[in-house]
Amino acid sequence: MTKEYLDLKMDFMFKQLFGHPSRKNITLAFLNDLLNRKGQDRIVDVQYENTALIKSDSDGKTGLLDILVYTSNHERINVEIQVENQHNMRERVLYYWTKLFSSTLEAGQNYTELVPTIMISILNYLLFPHQTKRFHNRFHVYEDLEFFMWSPHLEFHTFDLTKFKSKWKKYRRGMKAKPPAAYPWLMMLSAADYRKKTIDTDILQELEELAMNEQEVLDAIKEWESLSANRENKVMLV
């Protein structure tokens, strides 16, 4: 019997697998691998925060985030997944970052107590179609001529699943031989397509092979199977 996997790019599936306290080990592995955190830089614990952005005034916008955590490294990390291009992602990330960054400061606190705020955007469309061929891009603010950083407190990451899948198909053997840390998680997010009602069996097979040597990935696949078998989750896709 063929196993069923629901599309993890759907908000309700993404949040359940990667943003639920009962699956903290998966959240930690996911974040460390996306950010390529190793050794002393690894995140060892997270606190899950309210994902509803608070309006600053009566006319302010309210946003609902996908995953928001405060880490053992004293950082806030927001992870967003988006399937459809609404043509406002760059501005949206800036807006969300501004709200999150400023909200960490209480009355009477010094500005030096603001914590680094990291935005991770996982997209199923081309955000930078002409500027880069890479599927992972990292952003800071740098001086125009001498390229020194303004502050490490601002950090943006984008992961383009369309470029990842294209590169995987073209350079599959090379990527498999020395996969980047984020590789299995991006495969997991790329495998199913709810709109086409398809599952890429080649990606799944390779993912299962990788999971034999990575316990957190194996745990994530098992949880993914369980969530996909849940009747309520199936109804959400109808």
Summary of the structure (lengths in Angstrom):
residues: 238
radius of gyration: 18.4
end to end distance: 22.0
largest distance: 61.2
contacts: 652
relative contact order: 0.16
helix: 42%
strand: 17%
